[in-house]
Amino acid sequence: MKHSALNRAAALLCALTACGSASAAVSGNVGAFSEYVFRGVTAEGGAAVQGGIDYAGDNGIVGGLWASNTALFGGSELDLYAGYLHHFSDKIALDVFALYYVLPEDRENPPFAPANEDLDTLELATNLYVGPVKAQFYYSPDFVATRKPSYYHSLAYTHNVTDTIAITAQAGYTHGKGAELAFGDQYVDYSLAVSKTIREGLVFSLTVVDTSLSSEDLVQGTDDDPKVWVGIKQTFAF
């Protein structure tokens, strides 16, 4: 359940626009982060090493994979996705895709009852980009073996302070019976991130994130204080 889901779609846009030509493109990324964060909730599993491969075709077909050595419910994680990206103009684009989370070690440490079976989860999602604004919607019919649905809405705004420094403000809302079982309640998450491009493709980021969850809500026993995490990520073309 990658904390950089917002960045994945941005990488696809990058592959088709400023970071590449309007033809089929394959890009990769690798990064190190002080925390694994998913929709405002930190895994408390220590530093995360993450990376992936993205494909963006000139016909709009997109797909890829992403992996992390830590995950929200313990163990490692592998994400697979495929979808379609359409540009209405230089500043407006829409993508729709399916995202499948593979959690190999989920049965070794189930996060909540009765989730004592395969926690692999399918989500259907769409992202709308209008200039510096990005709106997202995610839906899962069976969120981490709860057999209940989960919904996530998010809105983000990015302001380019300089050619190499950007600030992104984001807020999201998680709800649905599946999400309430997994996280203890429906909740709002919000974050403020500052990113600095060190050189082409290499970006350092510092993010402050918090949620409306209380420590009693958080099933995994994590605290409800605001978190600060840092990361560095290298994106490259094949």
C-alpha positions in Angstrom: 0.0 0.0 0.0 2.5 2.4 -1.2 2.8 5.7 0.5 3.9 7.2 -2.8 0.7 6.5 -4.7 0.4 10.2 -5.4 3.9 10.1 -6.9 3.2 7.1 -9.1 0.7 8.8 -11.3 2.9 11.9 -11.4 5.7 9.6 -12.7 3.4 8.5 -15.5 2.7 12.0 -16.5 6.4 12.7 -16.3 7.1 9.8 -18.7 4.8 11.3 -21.3 5.5 15.0 -20.9 8.5 16.9 -19.4 10.6 13.8 -18.7 10.2 12.1 -22.0 8.7 12.2 -25.4 5.1 11.5 -26.4 5.9 7.9 -27.2 6.1 4.7 -25.2 8.4 5.2 -22.2 9.7 3.0 -19.4 11.1 4.6 -16.3 12.4 3.3 -13.0 12.7 4.7 -9.5 14.5 3.8 -6.3 14.4 5.6 -3.0 15.0 5.4 0.7 12.6 6.9 3.3 12.7 7.2 7.1 9.2 5.9 7.4 6.6 3.9 5.4 3.5 6.0 5.3 0.1 5.0 3.9 -2.7 7.6 3.8 -1.3 9.4 6.8 -0.6 6.3 8.9 3.0 5.2 9.6 4.0 1.6 9.7 6.4 2.1 12.6 8.6 -0.4 10.9 11.7 1.8 10.5 13.3 3.0 7.3 12.0 1.8 4.0 13.8 1.0 0.8 11.4 1.2 -2.2 11.5 1.1 -5.9 9.5 0.4 -9.0 9.2 0.4 -12.8 6.6 2.3 -14.7 5.4 1.9 -18.4 3.5 4.6 -20.3 2.5 4.0 -23.9 1.7 6.5 -26.5 -1.7 4.9 -26.7 -2.4 5.8 -23.1 -1.9 2.3 -21.6 0.1 2.5 -18.4 1.3 -0.2 -16.0 4.1 -1.1 -13.6 5.2 -2.6 -10.3 6.5 -1.2 -7.0 8.1 -2.9 -4.0 9.0 -2.0 -0.4 10.9 -3.8 2.2 8.4 -2.7 4.9 4.6 -2.4 4.7 1.8 -1.0 6.8 0.7 -4.4 8.2 4.2 -5.8 8.6 6.5 -7.6 6.2 7.3 -6.5 2.7 5.0 -5.4 -0.1 4.7 -5.7 -3.9 2.2 -3.5 -5.9 1.1 -4.2 -9.4 -1.0 -1.8 -11.5 -2.4 -1.2 -15.0 -4.7 1.4 -16.4 -5.2 4.2 -19.0 -4.0 7.8 -19.0 -5.6 10.5 -21.2 -4.4 14.0 -21.7 -7.1 16.5 -22.5 -4.6 19.3 -22.8 -1.1 20.2 -21.6 -2.5 20.9 -18.1 -5.5 18.6 -17.8 -5.2 14.8 -17.6 -7.2 11.8 -16.2 -6.1 8.3 -15.5 -8.0 5.2 -14.4 -6.3 2.0 -13.1 -6.5 -1.1 -11.1 -3.9 -1.6 -8.3 -3.2 -4.9 -6.6 -1.3 -5.0 -3.2 0.6 -8.2 -2.5 1.6 -8.7 1.1 3.7 -11.9 1.3 4.1 -12.1 5.1 0.6 -11.0 6.0 -0.4 -14.3 7.7 2.6 -14.2 10.0 1.4 -11.2 12.0 -2.3 -10.4 11.3 -3.0 -6.8 12.2 -6.6 -7.3 13.5 -9.3 -10.0 14.0 -10.6 -11.7 11.9 -7.9 -10.8 9.3 -6.1 -14.1 9.7 -6.1 -14.9 6.0 -4.6 -13.4 2.8 -4.6 -9.6 3.1 -3.8 -9.0 -0.6 -6.1 -6.2 -1.8 -7.5 -4.9 -5.1 -8.2 -1.2 -5.5 -9.8 0.6 -8.4 -8.8 4.2 -8.7 -8.8 7.4 -10.8 -6.7 10.6 -10.7 -7.6 14.0 -12.2 -4.9 16.5 -12.8 -5.7 20.1 -13.4 -2.5 22.2 -13.5 -1.1 22.1 -10.0 -4.2 20.4 -8.5 -4.6 16.6 -8.2 -7.8 14.9 -7.1 -7.9 11.1 -6.4 -10.5 8.5 -5.7 -9.7 4.9 -4.6 -12.2 2.1 -4.0 -11.6 -1.5 -2.7 -14.5 -4.0 -2.5 -12.6 -6.1 0.1 -10.0 -4.1 2.0 -7.3 -6.3 3.6 -9.5 -9.3 4.1 -12.2 -7.4 6.0 -14.8 -8.4 3.3 -16.0 -4.9 3.5 -15.4 -1.9 1.2 -13.1 1.0 1.6 -13.0 4.4 0.0 -10.3 7.1 -0.2 -10.6 10.7 -1.5 -7.6 13.0 -1.7 -6.9 16.5 -3.0 -3.4 17.9 -3.4 -2.0 21.3 -4.5 1.6 21.8 -5.6 3.3 25.2 -5.7 6.7 25.5 -7.4 8.6 28.0 -5.3 11.6 27.8 -7.6 12.7 25.6 -10.5 14.0 23.1 -8.0 11.9 23.6 -4.8 8.2 22.7 -4.5 5.6 22.7 -1.7 2.7 20.2 -1.8 -0.3 20.5 0.6 -2.6 17.5 0.7 -5.7 16.3 2.5 -7.5 12.9 2.2 -10.5 11.2 3.7 -10.7 7.4 4.3 -14.0 5.7 5.1 -16.1 2.6 4.5 -16.6 -0.4 6.8 -13.4 -2.1 5.6 -11.3 1.0 6.4 -12.9 1.4 9.8 -12.0 -2.2 10.7 -8.5 -1.8 9.5 -7.7 1.6 11.0 -10.2 1.7 13.8 -12.4 4.5 12.4 -13.0 6.7 9.4 -10.5 9.5 9.3 -8.9 12.5 7.6 -5.2 12.7 6.8 -3.3 15.8 5.9 0.3 16.6 5.0 2.7 19.3 3.9 5.7 18.3 1.9 8.7 20.2 0.7 10.8 18.7 -2.2 14.1 19.8 -3.5 15.5 18.6 -6.9 19.2 18.0 -6.3 19.9 17.1 -10.0 17.7 15.8 -12.8 15.7 12.8 -11.5 17.1 13.0 -7.9 14.7 14.6 -5.4 14.9 15.0 -1.6 11.7 15.4 0.3 10.6 16.4 3.9 7.0 15.7 4.9 4.9 16.5 7.9 1.8 14.2 8.1 -1.0 13.8 10.6 -4.5 12.2 10.9 -7.7 12.7 12.9 -7.2 9.2 14.3 -6.6 8.9 18.1 -4.3 6.4 19.6 -7.3 4.3 20.6 -8.4 4.1 17.0 -5.1 2.9 15.7 -5.4 -0.9 15.8 -1.7 -1.5 15.5 -0.9 0.6 18.6 0.9 3.4 16.8 0.7 6.8 18.4 -1.4 9.6 17.0 1.2 12.4 17.1 2.2 14.2 13.9 5.0 12.6 12.0 8.0 14.0 10.1 9.7 11.8 7.5 12.3 12.4 5.0 13.2 10.6 1.8 15.4 10.7 -1.3 14.3 9.3 -4.6 16.0 8.8 -8.0 13.9 8.5 -11.1 15.5 7.4 -14.4 14.6 6.4 -17.9 15.5 3.1 -19.5 
